[in-house]
Amino acid sequence: YSEVDERIDSFAAALWKLDLVPAAADGYRFLGLYCKNSRDWMVAAEACFKTGVVIVPMYDTLGAGVVGYIQGQTDCQSVVCTEAELPNLLPPNKCPFKDVIVLGPVAEAMKQQCRAAGVRLHLFAELESAGARERAILQTIPPPGYEDIALLCYTSGTTGDPKGAMI
């Protein structure tokens, strides 16, 4: 548990230090999670829960087109994904996110495609390493309150566009 807690704190510190979760117009801070559930998905989610950032899961079962729709509704600036999801964010699709945080390795050819498309790519492991030196920033972040939103979960939209359920 202590090892995972260190990872959570390190990732949370990097998100804040590098301004990867800026406040939207409504004051909320969002982080998209566009990947299958995994150990790192949970580290990212817990880092957000700890610092009052709302997570927005975007599962591939919703379809790649829905990602842009959800981003537009939330004004989410950053997303966590794996290399498998990157093609859905590159041309001919337009990446709606300012920053893309990738779990696991990324092939050099894919990194070049991202650079060519103007996608700011961050590796999850590198953010953890950078955040490990910046954990003191967490002391300056007010903890989330009982009434704060932790998760914005989108439905499949069987009766129209997907709808976000606040938890």
C-alpha positions in Angstrom: 0.0 0.0 0.0 2.8 2.4 0.8 4.4 1.9 -2.6 1.1 2.6 -4.4 0.5 5.6 -2.2 3.9 7.0 -3.2 2.9 6.5 -6.9 -0.4 8.2 -6.4 1.2 11.2 -4.7 3.9 11.4 -7.3 1.4 11.4 -10.2 -0.9 13.8 -8.4 2.0 16.2 -7.8 3.1 16.1 -11.5 -0.5 16.8 -12.6 -0.6 20.0 -10.5 3.1 21.1 -10.9 2.9 20.9 -14.7 -0.7 22.3 -14.8 -2.1 19.3 -16.6 -5.4 19.7 -14.8 -6.3 23.4 -15.3 -9.6 24.6 -13.9 -12.4 24.8 -16.5 -14.7 27.8 -16.8 -16.9 26.2 -14.1 -14.0 25.8 -11.7 -13.8 22.0 -12.0 -10.6 20.2 -13.0 -10.9 17.2 -15.2 -8.7 14.3 -16.3 -9.9 12.0 -19.1 -9.1 8.3 -18.8 -9.4 6.9 -22.3 -8.0 3.3 -21.8 -8.9 0.0 -20.4 -8.9 -0.4 -16.6 -5.4 -1.2 -15.3 -3.1 -0.7 -12.3 -2.0 2.7 -13.8 -5.6 3.7 -14.5 -6.3 3.2 -10.8 -3.2 5.2 -9.8 -4.4 8.1 -12.0 -7.9 7.9 -10.6 -6.7 7.9 -7.0 -4.4 10.8 -7.6 -7.4 12.7 -8.9 -9.7 11.7 -6.0 -7.0 12.8 -3.6 -6.7 16.3 -5.1 -10.3 17.0 -6.1 -9.8 16.4 -9.8 -12.9 14.9 -11.5 -12.1 11.8 -13.6 -13.9 11.3 -16.8 -13.7 7.7 -18.0 -13.9 7.4 -21.8 -14.1 3.7 -22.7 -13.5 2.4 -26.2 -16.9 0.8 -26.2 -18.4 4.3 -26.6 -16.6 4.7 -29.9 -13.8 7.1 -30.8 -16.2 9.8 -32.0 -17.6 10.1 -28.5 -14.2 11.2 -27.0 -14.4 14.6 -28.7 -18.0 15.0 -27.7 -17.2 14.3 -24.0 -14.1 16.6 -24.2 -16.3 19.4 -25.6 -18.8 19.0 -22.8 -16.3 19.0 -20.0 -13.5 21.2 -21.4 -11.1 18.5 -20.2 -7.6 19.5 -21.3 -5.7 16.3 -20.6 -6.3 12.6 -21.2 -4.6 9.4 -20.1 -4.4 6.6 -22.7 -2.2 3.9 -24.1 -0.5 3.7 -27.4 -3.5 1.7 -28.7 -5.8 4.7 -28.3 -3.4 7.3 -29.8 -4.5 6.7 -33.4 -8.0 7.8 -32.5 -6.6 11.1 -31.4 -4.4 11.7 -34.5 -5.4 12.8 -38.0 -7.7 12.4 -39.7 -9.3 12.8 -36.2 -8.3 16.0 -34.4 -6.9 15.6 -30.9 -9.3 17.6 -28.7 -6.8 17.5 -25.7 -4.0 19.9 -25.0 -2.0 17.1 -23.3 -1.9 13.3 -23.8 -0.5 11.2 -21.0 0.5 7.7 -22.2 0.6 4.6 -20.1 3.4 2.3 -21.1 5.9 2.6 -24.0 5.3 4.5 -27.2 7.1 3.5 -30.5 9.3 6.2 -31.9 7.2 6.3 -35.1 4.1 7.0 -33.0 5.9 9.7 -31.1 6.8 11.3 -34.5 3.2 11.2 -35.6 2.2 12.9 -32.4 4.7 15.6 -32.8 3.7 16.2 -36.4 0.0 16.5 -35.3 1.0 19.0 -32.5 0.0 16.6 -29.7 1.9 17.2 -26.5 2.9 13.7 -25.3 3.8 12.9 -21.7 4.8 9.4 -20.5 3.0 8.3 -17.3 6.3 6.9 -15.9 8.1 10.1 -16.5 5.4 12.2 -14.8 5.6 9.9 -11.8 9.4 10.4 -11.6 9.1 14.2 -12.0 6.3 14.3 -9.4 8.3 12.3 -6.9 10.5 15.4 -6.5 7.4 17.7 -6.2 5.2 16.0 -3.7 5.3 19.1 -1.4 2.9 20.8 -3.7 0.2 18.4 -2.5 0.2 20.3 0.9 -1.0 23.4 -0.9 -4.0 21.8 -2.5 -7.2 21.8 -0.5 -8.7 18.3 -0.1 -12.0 17.5 -1.8 -15.1 17.9 0.2 -18.1 15.7 0.7 -20.2 17.5 -2.0 -17.5 17.6 -4.6 -17.8 15.6 -7.8 -15.3 12.7 -8.1 -16.3 11.1 -11.3 -18.3 12.1 -14.4 -19.4 8.8 -16.0 -20.9 9.0 -19.5 -23.6 6.6 -20.7 -23.6 4.9 -24.0 -26.2 7.4 -25.3 -28.8 4.9 -26.5 -31.4 7.6 -26.7 -29.2 10.2 -28.3 -25.9 11.8 -27.3 -24.1 10.3 -24.3 -25.1 11.8 -20.9 -22.7 12.4 -18.0 -23.7 11.1 -14.6 -22.0 12.8 -11.7 -20.8 10.8 -8.8 
